[in-house]
Amino acid sequence: MNEYLGTPPGAENARVTGVGEKQIHFNTSTSAQRNAILSFLRTGEHLTTLYARETLGIMHPAMRVKELRNQSHKIITHWSVEEDVTETRHRVASYVLMSGTLEETA
């Protein structure tokens, strides 16, 4: 799993509220979720479904990736098996942003 110190890429629009324990609230609009995924992928890291859900607060990352592909972003998918926070194994997608856009390679 990707590990970062501080705010993970793509979570810049999160805000911390509450007293005592930190409660992180994300902007959950679809455009904010697409921007978070794109921002994360532009770091060169791969983004897994589990990481998107658990860290970026994106419950349906596959749809956001599909929307980004429809906007001509070249994102490829690799499949693997990973454990979630409960140690349950899942087949998960891992997304990677290729350089350029589909329009640039056509």
Buried (B, 14 or more C-beta within 10 A) or exposed (E): EEEEEEEBBBBEBBEEEEEEEEEEEBBEEEEBBBBBBBBBBEBEBBBBBBBBBEBBBBEEBEEBBEBBBEEEBBBEEEEEEBEEEEEEEEEBBBBBBEEEEBEEEE
